[in-house]
Amino acid sequence: MFKRNYSTEKKGRGDNASSIVIETGPLLASLRRVALPIALQSIIAASLSLVDNVMVGMLGEKELAAVGMSTQIFFIHWMMLFGFTSGMTTFMSQLWGIQDLKSIRKTIGLAITACLAGGMLFFLPAMIVPEKIVGIFTDNISAIEIGGQYVRIGAWTILFVSISVPISAALRSTQQTRIPLFVSVLSFSLNTFMNYCLIFGHFGLPQLGISGAAIATVISRGLEVSLYLFLLLKSKNVLRGRLGEFFGIPREDAKRMFKNAIPTTLNETLWGVGTSAYVAAYGHISIVAMAAVQAGNTINNMFILAGFSIGDAILIMVGQRLGRNQYDYAYELAKKLLGVAVMAGGVGGVLLITLGRPLLNLFDFTAEGAKYAFLILCVYSAAMPLKLLAGANIVGTLRCGGDTAFAMRTEISCVWGIGVPLAFIGSLVLKCPVYVVVAMVQIEEAVKCIIVMLRFRSKKWVKNVIDDLSITTEEIE
């Protein structure tokens, strides 16, 4: 059992939260230290993804649409990883709050083991029946053939990211956010360079088209996982340890961690499947519509993923306060950060609509495709403040206190009860243009935002999840 002795700043639920003053200056300094590197990492990843999609788009709208559909299996797997590691981050952040590095290492080992096991569920189908996977999203034979090649080659990235994502989450939990940023810069830069070489056949390398894009991704993810493993096992980082230190977690502690992480895993996985269902709905409108959605999503990600870094910051910063039993401070801190999320959504929406058209000019679109893509960006721009507020609540406040089951129920019910039905009604029944269907889907974001804000105000998420763990018996002062 953990034994703690806090001499300062400890506040219980009965304290007067209104007496807590969180100064803006120190808060923004902490936010810059924690969230800014995560935001920059997201911007770099999205920017290089934009470059990659522009390169693929030069091959044609059919190729761009095929890649957009074939990457859905990787997207769903990524969301599963994000969900599971997000649930584990609840513990790692609170453990970091009491500086328990030994327990964090064991938590990392458990996370990697579970992620590799889950990754096999995606790796094997991607290797064996890639065409059937792409066929879920379209009935276009040519797109299925092209996308199948991409999926089979890229399958190895599933195993690579199953290791790198848990390590990256641990680094963020311990406020070492600059390291994942550095690794991502190297990895994504290599990916872009190899895309240029292998898609078009530069520097003496073969011209492989879509297959070249998949090979480039495998190479860059291989570099990424190699750097993370070196950091964990050989560097002088605070998380470094002998291989055996990352295993041997007590069974009861593992059960408690899985109990918290399973809802987040189901949450993000089913959200990812729901998002892929949207893609299936858009893909059945037309290839041009799917290409417009792919371009719109790529550009939108440059802005919205950076905003989601605030949710990561809440998970880390507020989680540490909960680990120290500073409940009222944690609530007030979360409220401040949610306000920042709304402002970031407003700024991001304005930037998206302002810069959207010039960015779309990079794609080799027909006039119809360009029109659809721009109108899709307009929809995303208007919805961004709500989307960031809901996302920061689910990923940040609810998860940092272990309120993962409620977050799961809310997310899944909104996506599958509202978003997915509206997507298919709009595309297959009403035969609406793709930008109208995208707008219909945003209704689920508004409903979700209302539900999670009511939960936030109830304070039912304000909990310490590490008090009863037995990983260590050392007294932590």
C-alpha positions in Angstrom: 0.0 0.0 0.0 1.1 3.5 -0.6 1.8 5.6 2.5 1.8 9.3 2.0 2.6 12.2 4.3 1.8 15.6 2.8 2.8 18.6 4.9 1.6 21.3 2.6 -1.1 22.1 0.1 -3.3 19.1 1.0 -7.0 19.9 0.5 -10.0 17.6 1.0 -13.4 17.6 -0.7 -14.9 19.7 2.1 -12.5 22.6 1.6 -13.8 25.9 0.2 -12.9 25.7 -3.5 -13.8 29.3 -4.1 -10.9 30.4 -1.9 -8.4 28.8 -4.2 -6.8 31.3 -6.6 -4.8 29.9 -9.6 -2.7 32.7 -11.0 -2.8 33.0 -14.8 1.0 33.6 -15.2 2.2 30.4 -13.5 -0.6 28.4 -15.1 0.3 29.5 -18.6 4.0 28.8 -17.8 3.1 25.2 -16.8 0.8 24.9 -19.8 3.6 26.0 -22.1 6.0 23.5 -20.5 3.6 20.5 -20.7 1.2 21.3 -23.6 3.3 23.3 -26.0 5.6 20.4 -26.9 2.6 18.1 -27.4 0.9 20.7 -29.5 4.0 21.2 -31.6 4.3 17.4 -32.0 0.8 17.3 -33.3 1.3 20.2 -35.7 4.4 18.7 -37.1 2.8 15.3 -37.5 -0.3 16.8 -39.2 1.9 19.1 -41.4 3.9 16.2 -42.6 0.8 14.1 -43.1 -0.5 17.0 -45.2 2.7 16.8 -47.3 2.3 13.1 -47.6 -1.3 13.4 -48.7 -0.3 16.1 -51.2 2.3 13.7 -52.7 -0.2 10.9 -52.9 -2.8 13.3 -54.3 -0.4 14.1 -57.2 -1.1 10.5 -58.3 -4.8 11.3 -58.6 -8.0 11.6 -56.6 -8.5 7.8 -56.8 -5.2 7.2 -55.1 -5.8 9.8 -52.4 -9.2 8.3 -51.6 -7.7 4.7 -51.6 -5.1 5.7 -49.0 -7.7 7.5 -46.9 -9.8 4.3 -46.8 -6.9 1.9 -46.4 -5.4 3.8 -43.4 -8.6 3.3 -41.4 -7.3 0.0 -39.9 -4.2 1.9 -38.7 -6.4 4.7 -37.4 -8.6 2.3 -35.4 -5.6 0.6 -34.0 -4.0 3.9 -33.0 -7.2 4.9 -31.2 -7.2 1.6 -29.3 -3.6 2.3 -28.3 -4.4 5.9 -27.3 -7.4 4.7 -25.3 -5.5 2.1 -23.4 -2.4 4.2 -22.7 -4.7 7.1 -21.7 -6.2 4.8 -19.0 -2.7 3.9 -17.9 -1.6 7.5 -17.9 -4.2 8.1 -15.1 -2.0 6.0 -12.9 1.4 7.2 -14.2 0.5 10.9 -13.7 -0.7 10.3 -10.2 2.4 8.2 -9.4 4.6 10.9 -10.8 2.8 13.3 -8.4 4.4 11.3 -5.5 7.7 10.6 -7.5 7.2 6.8 -7.5 9.5 5.8 -10.4 9.6 2.1 -9.7 5.9 1.8 -10.0 5.8 3.9 -13.2 8.3 1.5 -14.8 6.1 -1.5 -13.9 3.1 0.3 -15.3 5.0 1.0 -18.6 5.9 -2.7 -18.9 2.3 -3.7 -18.4 1.1 -1.2 -21.0 3.6 -2.4 -23.6 2.7 -6.1 -23.1 -1.0 -5.4 -23.4 -0.6 -3.1 -26.4 1.5 -5.7 -28.3 -1.1 -8.4 -27.5 -3.9 -6.1 -28.8 -1.8 -5.1 -31.8 -1.8 -8.7 -33.1 -5.5 -8.5 -33.6 -4.9 -5.9 -36.2 -1.5 -7.1 -37.6 -2.7 -10.5 -38.7 -5.8 -9.4 -40.7 -3.7 -6.6 -42.3 -1.2 -9.2 -43.5 -3.6 -11.9 -44.5 -6.8 -10.2 -45.9 -5.9 -6.5 -46.6 -8.3 -6.2 -49.6 -11.2 -7.3 -47.5 -10.4 -4.6 -45.0 -10.4 -1.9 -47.7 -13.6 -3.4 -49.2 -15.5 -2.4 -46.1 -15.2 1.3 -47.1 -15.8 1.1 -50.8 -17.0 -1.1 -53.7 -14.6 0.5 -56.2 -12.4 -2.5 -57.4 -9.4 -0.3 -58.3 -9.4 1.5 -54.9 -9.6 -1.9 -53.1 -6.6 -3.2 -55.1 -4.5 -0.1 -54.5 -5.4 0.2 -50.8 -4.8 -3.5 -50.2 -1.2 -3.1 -51.2 -0.8 -0.2 -48.8 -2.3 -2.1 -45.9 -0.2 -5.3 -46.3 3.1 -3.4 -46.4 2.2 -1.0 -43.6 1.1 -3.8 -41.3 4.5 -3.8 -39.5 3.9 -0.3 -38.2 1.1 -1.8 -36.0 3.8 -3.7 -34.0 6.1 -0.7 -33.9 3.6 1.8 -32.5 2.4 -0.8 -29.9 5.7 -0.3 -28.2 6.4 3.4 -28.9 3.0 4.8 -27.9 3.1 3.5 -24.2 6.7 4.9 -23.8 5.6 8.2 -25.3 2.7 8.3 -22.8 5.0 7.6 -19.9 7.3 10.5 -21.0 4.4 12.8 -21.1 3.1 11.7 -17.8 6.4 12.6 -16.2 6.4 16.0 -18.0 9.2 15.1 -20.4 7.1 16.3 -23.3 10.1 17.6 -25.3 11.5 14.1 -25.9 8.4 12.7 -27.8 8.5 16.0 -29.8 12.2 15.4 -30.7 11.5 11.8 -31.7 8.5 12.8 -33.8 10.5 15.4 -35.7 13.1 12.9 -36.6 10.5 10.1 -37.5 8.1 12.2 -39.5 10.9 14.1 -41.3 12.3 10.7 -42.4 8.9 9.6 -43.4 8.4 12.7 -45.6 11.8 12.3 -47.2 11.3 8.6 -47.9 7.9 9.3 -49.3 9.4 11.7 -51.8 12.0 9.2 -52.8 9.9 6.1 -53.0 6.6 7.5 -54.4 8.2 9.3 -57.3 11.6 7.4 -57.6 14.2 10.0 -56.7 17.9 9.6 -55.7 18.1 6.4 -57.6 15.3 4.6 -55.7 12.5 2.9 -57.5 9.2 4.7 -58.3 6.7 2.7 -56.2 3.7 5.0 -55.9 1.3 4.0 -53.1 3.5 1.1 -52.0 6.4 3.5 -51.6 4.3 5.6 -49.2 3.7 2.5 -47.1 7.4 1.5 -47.1 8.3 5.0 -46.0 5.9 4.8 -43.1 7.4 1.4 -41.9 10.9 2.8 -42.0 10.1 5.9 -40.0 8.1 4.0 -37.4 11.0 1.6 -37.1 13.3 4.5 -36.3 10.8 5.8 -33.8 10.5 2.6 -31.8 14.3 2.2 -31.8 14.9 5.6 -30.3 12.2 5.0 -27.6 13.7 1.6 -26.6 17.2 3.1 -26.4 15.8 5.9 -24.1 14.1 3.4 -21.8 16.9 0.9 -21.5 20.2 2.6 -22.2 20.0 6.4 -21.7 20.3 8.4 -18.5 16.5 9.2 -18.4 14.7 9.0 -15.1 12.6 6.2 -16.5 15.5 4.1 -17.5 15.8 0.7 -15.8 16.9 -2.8 -16.3 14.5 -4.9 -18.4 13.3 -6.8 -15.3 12.2 -3.6 -13.6 9.4 -3.2 -16.1 7.7 -6.4 -15.2 6.5 -8.2 -12.1 3.5 -5.9 -11.3 1.2 -7.4 -8.6 -1.9 -9.1 -10.1 -4.3 -7.1 -8.0 -2.7 -3.8 -9.2 -2.8 -5.0 -12.8 -6.5 -5.7 -12.4 -7.2 -2.2 -11.0 -5.3 -0.7 -13.9 -7.1 -2.7 -16.5 -10.4 -1.9 -14.8 -9.6 1.8 -15.5 -8.0 1.3 -18.9 -10.6 -1.0 -20.5 -13.3 1.7 -20.6 -10.9 4.1 -22.2 -9.8 1.5 -24.7 -13.3 0.6 -25.6 -14.1 4.4 -25.7 -11.4 5.3 -28.2 -11.6 2.1 -30.2 -15.3 2.3 -30.7 -15.0 6.1 -31.4 -12.4 5.2 -34.0 -14.6 2.5 -35.5 -17.4 5.1 -35.5 -15.2 7.6 -37.3 -14.3 4.9 -39.8 -18.1 4.3 -40.3 -18.3 8.0 -41.2 -15.6 7.4 -43.8 -17.6 4.4 -45.1 -20.7 6.7 -45.4 -18.7 9.4 -47.2 -17.0 6.8 -49.5 -20.4 5.5 -50.7 -21.3 9.0 -51.9 -18.4 9.1 -54.5 -14.7 8.9 -54.9 -14.5 12.7 -55.2 -16.4 13.1 -51.9 -14.0 10.7 -50.2 -11.0 12.6 -51.5 -12.5 15.9 -50.3 -13.0 14.4 -46.8 -9.5 13.0 -46.7 -8.0 16.4 -47.6 -10.3 18.2 -45.2 -9.5 15.9 -42.4 -5.7 16.2 -43.0 -5.9 20.0 -42.9 -8.3 20.1 -39.9 -5.9 17.9 -38.0 -3.2 20.5 -38.2 -5.3 22.8 -36.0 -7.5 20.6 -33.9 -4.9 18.1 -32.8 -2.8 20.9 -31.4 -5.8 22.0 -29.4 -6.3 18.5 -28.0 -2.9 18.9 -26.3 -4.8 20.8 -23.6 -6.7 17.6 -22.8 -3.3 15.9 -22.4 -2.2 18.7 -20.2 -5.3 18.3 -18.0 -4.7 14.6 -17.7 -1.1 15.2 -16.6 -1.3 18.4 -14.5 -4.6 17.7 -12.8 -3.8 14.0 -12.3 -0.7 14.9 -10.3 -2.8 17.1 -8.0 -5.3 14.3 -7.5 -2.4 11.9 -6.7 -1.5 14.3 -3.9 -5.2 14.4 -2.7 -5.5 18.1 -3.6 -9.1 17.7 -4.8 -10.4 21.3 -4.8 -7.2 22.6 -6.3 -7.5 20.0 -9.0 -11.1 21.0 -9.8 -10.3 24.7 -10.1 -7.2 24.0 -12.2 -9.3 21.8 -14.6 -11.9 24.6 -14.9 -9.2 27.1 -15.9 -7.8 24.7 -18.4 -11.2 24.0 -20.0 -11.6 27.7 -20.5 -8.3 27.7 -22.3 -9.6 24.8 -24.5 -12.6 26.8 -25.6 -10.4 29.9 -26.5 -8.1 27.6 -28.4 -11.0 26.2 -30.3 -12.1 29.7 -31.3 -8.7 30.7 -32.5 -8.1 27.4 -34.3 -11.5 27.7 -36.1 -10.6 31.1 -37.4 -7.1 30.0 -38.5 -8.6 26.9 -40.2 -11.1 28.9 -42.3 -8.4 31.6 -43.1 -5.7 29.2 -44.2 -7.9 26.4 -45.4 -8.3 27.5 -49.0 -4.6 28.2 -49.7 -3.7 24.8 -48.2 -6.4 23.1 -50.4 -4.7 24.6 -53.5 -1.8 22.2 -52.8 -4.0 19.3 -53.8 -4.6 18.4 -57.4 -8.4 18.6 -57.2 -11.2 19.0 -59.7 -13.4 22.0 -59.3 -16.0 19.9 -57.6 -13.5 18.3 -55.2 -12.1 21.6 -54.2 -15.5 23.1 -53.5 -16.5 20.1 -51.3 -13.2 20.2 -49.4 -13.5 23.9 -48.6 -17.1 23.6 -47.4 -16.1 20.6 -45.2 -13.4 22.9 -43.6 -16.1 25.5 -42.9 -18.1 22.9 -41.0 -15.0 21.8 -39.0 -14.2 25.5 -38.2 -17.6 26.2 -36.7 -17.6 23.0 -34.6 -14.0 23.3 -33.3 -14.7 25.1 -29.9 -17.3 22.5 -29.0 -15.1 19.7 -30.1 -12.1 20.8 -28.1 -14.3 21.4 -25.0 -15.8 18.0 -25.2 -12.4 16.3 -26.0 -10.6 18.1 -23.1 -13.3 17.0 -20.7 -13.2 13.3 -21.8 -9.4 12.9 -22.3 -8.5 15.3 -19.5 -10.8 15.8 -16.6 -12.8 12.5 -16.5 -9.8 10.3 -17.2 -7.4 11.9 -14.8 -9.7 11.0 -11.9 -10.5 7.5 -13.2 -14.1 8.4 -14.3 -13.4 6.4 -17.5 -16.6 4.3 -17.5 -18.8 7.4 -17.7 -16.6 8.9 -20.4 -16.9 5.6 -22.4 -20.7 5.5 -22.1 -21.0 9.1 -23.2 -18.7 8.9 -26.2 -20.0 5.6 -27.5 -23.7 6.5 -27.2 -23.2 9.9 -28.9 -21.1 8.5 -31.8 -23.2 5.3 -32.4 -26.5 6.7 -31.3 -26.3 10.0 -33.1 -23.3 10.5 -35.4 -23.2 7.2 -37.3 -27.0 7.0 -38.0 -27.0 10.6 -39.2 -24.0 9.9 -41.5 -25.7 7.0 -43.3 -29.1 8.7 -43.3 -27.6 11.7 -44.9 -25.5 9.8 -47.5 -27.6 6.8 -48.4 -31.2 7.9 -47.6 -31.3 11.7 -48.1 -28.5 11.6 -50.8 -27.1 14.9 -49.3 -23.8 16.5 -50.6 -20.9 15.3 -48.5 -20.4 18.6 -46.7 -24.0 18.5 -45.5 -23.5 15.0 -44.2 -20.3 16.1 -42.4 -22.4 19.0 -40.8 -25.1 16.5 -39.7 -22.5 14.4 -37.9 -21.4 17.4 -35.8 -24.7 17.3 -33.9 -23.2 14.5 -31.8 -20.4 16.8 -30.6 -22.9 19.3 -29.3 -24.9 16.7 -27.3 -21.7 15.1 -26.0 -20.4 18.5 -24.8 -23.5 19.2 -22.8 -23.3 15.8 -21.1 -19.7 15.9 -20.1 -19.9 19.5 -18.8 -22.7 18.4 -16.5 -20.5 15.6 -15.3 -17.6 17.9 -14.8 -19.7 20.2 -12.6 -20.9 17.3 -10.5 -17.3 16.7 -9.3 -17.9 12.9 -9.4 -14.7 12.5 -11.4 -12.5 14.0 -8.6 -10.8 10.9 -7.2 -7.4 9.5 -6.2 -6.9 6.1 -8.0 -3.5 5.0 -6.6 -4.2 5.0 -2.8 -4.9 1.2 -2.8 -2.2 0.1 -5.1 0.4 -2.3 -3.6 3.2 -2.0 -6.2 5.5 -0.6 -3.5 5.5 -0.5 0.3 8.0 2.3 0.5 6.8 5.4 2.4 6.8 8.4 0.1 7.2 11.7 1.8 
